[in-house]
Amino acid sequence: MDAERPLLYLMSGEELHSCASPVDSSTPASSLDLLQLAPWQAISLTVIEKVQIAAAILGSLFLIASISWLIWSTFSPSAKWQRQDLLFQICYGMYGFMDIVCIGG
């Protein structure tokens, strides 16, 4: 890859056609010929957008971990004492509520 090309890059129409194998002129135009392909451009993110992306990733990890813990503690025989403990019942309720908020939000 050339150093001057941005991170996100789509070949131009000329580069795309030069890479393609020759097509018989009697065949109908391909869908690539019918589309006007615009080259991709590098994007720059503001600090707020980077924080939002990080929050979305961390929120997704929290959701996966929380649901996994709730499922494990519901069906695992070794978590029987947790299901009977008042503190863990409060945690189950809080995590269940947060999961619903994450999925619904």
Residue frames as qw, qx, qy, qz and C-alpha x, y, z in Angstrom:
[[0.000, 0.891, 0.455, 0.000, 0.00, 0.00, 0.00],
 [0.383, 0.557, -0.041, 0.736, 1.31, 3.45, -0.87],
 [0.344, -0.262, -0.500, 0.750, 2.25, 5.74, 2.00],
 [0.111, 0.008, -0.035, -0.993, 0.21, 8.64, 0.62],
 [0.454, -0.349, -0.661, -0.485, -3.05, 6.67, 0.52],
 [0.450, -0.442, 0.335, -0.700, -5.37, 7.18, 3.50],
 [0.289, -0.144, 0.900, -0.294, -6.29, 4.39, 5.87],
 [0.575, 0.452, 0.628, -0.264, -9.74, 3.98, 4.30],
 [0.092, 0.483, -0.516, -0.701, -9.32, 3.73, 0.56],
 [0.733, 0.402, 0.531, -0.135, -11.43, 2.52, -2.34],
 [0.443, -0.053, 0.557, 0.700, -9.91, 2.13, -5.78],
 [0.321, 0.479, -0.071, -0.814, -11.01, 4.63, -8.37],
 [0.819, 0.420, 0.233, -0.313, -12.98, 3.48, -11.38],
 [0.532, 0.700, -0.469, -0.085, -9.87, 3.46, -13.59],
 [0.091, -0.476, 0.850, -0.206, -7.91, 1.36, -11.10],
 [0.683, 0.061, 0.614, -0.392, -10.87, -0.97, -10.69],
 [0.806, 0.538, 0.026, -0.246, -11.25, -1.51, -14.44],
 [0.355, 0.688, -0.633, 0.005, -7.50, -1.99, -14.92],
 [0.296, -0.329, 0.855, -0.272, -7.58, -4.80, -12.31],
 [0.774, 0.225, 0.413, -0.424, -10.61, -6.50, -13.80],
 [0.484, -0.009, 0.774, 0.409, -10.34, -9.15, -16.42],
 [0.174, 0.138, -0.430, -0.875, -11.38, -8.17, -19.92],
 [0.495, 0.365, 0.657, -0.437, -15.10, -8.47, -20.56],
 [0.301, 0.293, 0.739, 0.527, -16.62, -9.44, -23.86],
 [0.127, 0.089, -0.044, -0.987, -18.33, -6.42, -25.38],
 [0.437, -0.249, -0.656, -0.562, -21.42, -8.49, -26.19],
 [0.396, -0.404, -0.762, 0.316, -22.13, -9.08, -22.49],
 [0.192, -0.878, -0.295, -0.323, -24.34, -6.58, -20.65],
 [0.107, 0.657, -0.403, 0.629, -22.71, -3.99, -18.41],
 [0.520, -0.207, -0.739, 0.375, -21.86, -5.23, -14.95],
 [0.356, -0.843, -0.403, 0.010, -23.36, -3.66, -11.85],
 [0.532, -0.481, 0.006, 0.697, -20.01, -1.98, -11.18],
 [0.268, 0.200, 0.412, 0.848, -20.28, -0.17, -14.49],
 [0.172, -0.707, -0.542, -0.421, -23.75, 1.07, -13.61],
 [0.494, -0.789, -0.270, 0.246, -22.70, 2.51, -10.27],
 [0.283, 0.802, -0.231, 0.472, -20.71, 5.68, -9.91],
 [0.790, -0.364, -0.335, 0.362, -18.15, 4.67, -7.32],
 [0.042, -0.930, 0.183, -0.317, -16.85, 7.49, -5.19],
 [0.603, 0.259, -0.610, 0.444, -13.44, 6.92, -3.63],
 [0.625, -0.666, -0.376, 0.159, -13.32, 6.59, 0.14],
 [0.170, 0.758, -0.262, 0.573, -11.72, 9.38, 2.06],
 [0.448, -0.045, -0.678, 0.581, -9.87, 9.32, 5.34],
 [0.385, -0.780, -0.332, -0.365, -12.02, 10.48, 8.22],
 [0.241, 0.270, -0.561, 0.745, -10.98, 12.35, 11.31],
 [0.498, -0.604, -0.619, -0.061, -12.83, 11.91, 14.57],
 [0.159, -0.728, 0.219, -0.631, -13.30, 14.54, 17.21],
 [0.045, 0.251, -0.818, 0.516, -12.53, 13.78, 20.83],
 [0.603, 0.014, 0.378, -0.702, -16.24, 13.52, 21.61],
 [0.840, 0.268, -0.293, -0.371, -16.75, 10.97, 18.81],
 [0.469, 0.341, -0.784, 0.222, -13.79, 8.92, 20.06],
 [0.226, -0.149, 0.706, -0.655, -15.25, 8.95, 23.58],
 [0.754, 0.132, 0.113, -0.633, -18.64, 7.89, 22.19],
 [0.753, 0.314, -0.559, -0.148, -17.04, 4.98, 20.31],
 [0.227, 0.275, -0.823, 0.442, -15.16, 3.92, 23.44],
 [0.458, -0.056, 0.508, -0.727, -18.37, 4.16, 25.49],
 [0.826, 0.201, -0.170, -0.498, -20.24, 2.03, 22.95],
 [0.624, 0.310, -0.712, 0.087, -17.50, -0.63, 23.02],
 [0.034, 0.193, -0.775, 0.601, -17.32, -0.66, 26.82],
 [0.618, 0.018, 0.270, -0.739, -21.11, -0.71, 27.08],
 [0.823, 0.220, -0.408, -0.329, -21.26, -3.70, 24.76],
 [0.447, 0.259, -0.796, 0.314, -18.62, -5.53, 26.81],
 [0.269, -0.130, 0.605, -0.738, -20.55, -4.74, 30.01],
 [0.760, 0.091, -0.006, -0.643, -23.75, -6.06, 28.47],
 [0.756, 0.241, -0.602, -0.090, -22.11, -9.30, 27.35],
 [0.264, 0.227, -0.785, 0.512, -20.41, -9.82, 30.73],
 [0.407, -0.091, 0.442, -0.794, -23.54, -8.96, 32.70],
 [0.831, 0.108, -0.160, -0.522, -25.83, -11.24, 30.72],
 [0.651, 0.258, -0.707, 0.101, -23.25, -14.03, 30.90],
 [0.039, 0.194, -0.739, 0.644, -23.03, -13.66, 34.69],
 [0.601, -0.018, 0.261, -0.755, -26.80, -13.61, 35.08],
 [0.846, 0.174, -0.374, -0.337, -27.22, -16.72, 32.93],
 [0.500, 0.267, -0.766, 0.303, -24.37, -18.53, 34.68],
 [0.110, -0.152, 0.669, -0.719, -25.64, -17.67, 38.17],
 [0.715, 0.006, 0.035, -0.699, -29.16, -18.71, 37.23],
 [0.919, 0.150, -0.283, -0.232, -28.25, -22.21, 36.05],
 [0.436, 0.446, -0.709, 0.329, -25.01, -23.03, 37.87],
 [0.764, -0.471, -0.441, -0.006, -25.32, -25.38, 40.85],
 [0.597, -0.088, -0.339, 0.721, -22.26, -23.73, 42.43],
 [0.008, -0.266, 0.028, -0.963, -24.12, -20.40, 42.54],
 [0.431, -0.554, -0.690, -0.174, -27.01, -21.75, 44.61],
 [0.423, -0.509, -0.427, 0.616, -25.86, -19.80, 47.68],
 [0.109, -0.058, 0.153, 0.980, -25.78, -16.60, 45.58],
 [0.285, -0.397, -0.603, -0.630, -29.39, -17.04, 44.54],
 [0.525, -0.607, -0.593, 0.069, -30.40, -17.30, 48.23],
 [0.427, -0.293, -0.244, 0.820, -28.31, -14.34, 49.47],
 [0.112, 0.873, 0.403, -0.250, -30.16, -11.02, 49.76],
 [0.149, -0.716, 0.296, 0.615, -27.17, -8.98, 48.57],
 [0.225, -0.094, 0.790, 0.562, -26.86, -11.04, 45.40],
 [0.217, 0.634, 0.740, 0.049, -30.61, -10.81, 44.80],
 [0.033, 0.887, 0.102, -0.449, -30.24, -7.02, 44.88],
 [0.193, -0.492, 0.593, 0.607, -27.30, -7.32, 42.45],
 [0.309, 0.274, 0.852, 0.321, -29.37, -9.53, 40.15],
 [0.176, 0.826, 0.513, -0.156, -32.09, -6.91, 40.10],
 [0.064, -0.828, 0.174, 0.530, -29.65, -4.05, 39.44],
 [0.238, -0.299, 0.740, 0.553, -27.81, -5.90, 36.69],
 [0.300, 0.460, 0.817, 0.174, -31.07, -7.05, 35.12],
 [0.133, 0.893, 0.307, -0.300, -32.36, -3.47, 35.12],
 [0.122, -0.711, 0.403, 0.564, -29.11, -2.15, 33.63],
 [0.329, 0.001, 0.836, 0.438, -29.22, -4.81, 30.92],
 [0.276, 0.701, 0.657, 0.014, -32.75, -3.80, 30.00],
 [0.023, 0.906, 0.011, -0.422, -31.67, -0.15, 29.85],
 [0.249, -0.479, 0.631, 0.557, -28.65, -1.04, 27.68],
 [0.313, 0.245, 0.849, 0.349, -30.74, -3.10, 25.27],
 [0.166, 0.803, 0.569, -0.068, -33.60, -0.59, 25.18],
 [0.108, -0.837, 0.065, 0.533, -31.36, 2.47, 24.87]]
